[in-house]
Amino acid sequence: MKTTQILIAGFGGQGVLFAGKFLAYKGLLEDRQVSWLPSYGPEMRGGTANCSVTISDAPIGSPIVTKPDCLIAMNLPSLLKYKDTVKAGGTIILDSALISEKVERDDVNVYYVPATKLAGEAGFPTLANMILTGKYLAAVDEVGMADIDDVLAKVVPPKKANLVEINKQALTIGHDYE
C-alpha cells in the first residue's frame, strides 16, 4: 500500500492549483485514490496559494497534508514556510530562478530547477508550474510521463485545447532537466 502526499505552494497566478489538479487526475487515471485540496488567500492573484494532493492505493482519510512526501515550492515564502514539514527521505523541488536560498536539510532530496527562466526561454513564460511538475514526474513519480496526454485532455478546458501541446512541452522540459 503506497500513499504519496504532495504540497505545491506559491503565489496566486503561478498555476499552483492547476499543477495539483494535473497530479490528481494523473492518479485517477492510474486507478488510485486521490484528494485535491486547494487553498488560497482572498487576493487570488499575487496572494498565497497552495494545494495539497494525496495519491494512494487505499482510501484517503483526510485531504489535509501536514507532512508532505514532496514539496514543490514556487517562491521563497513558500519554501521558508513548508521546507521543514517535508518528511525525512522526502523531496523538495523548487524554482531556483525565483528562490536563491539553499535548503540546509540533509535528510531530503532537493532539486533546484530554474523553471521560470526555462519557461521564458521556451516561449511560454506562464508554465513554470508545469516544468516543476515535470521534474516531479522524473524524480518522484514511479509512473513518470505515462498517460500525460490523457491527463492534459482532462485538465485543460476544451476552449483552451491549443495549450495542451505547450503544457506537454513544459512537462518534458522539467522531466529532462538535470
Secondary structure, DSSP 4 states (H G I P E B T S, - for coil): --EEEEEEEEETTSSHHHHHHHHHHHHHHTT-EEEEEEEE-TT-TTSEEEEEEEEESS--S-S--SS-SEEEE-SHHHHHHHGGGSPTT-EEEEETTT--PPP--SSSEEEEE-HHHHHHHHT-TT-HHHHHHHHHHHHT-SSTTTTHHHHHHHHS-GGGGGGHHHHHHHHHHHHH--
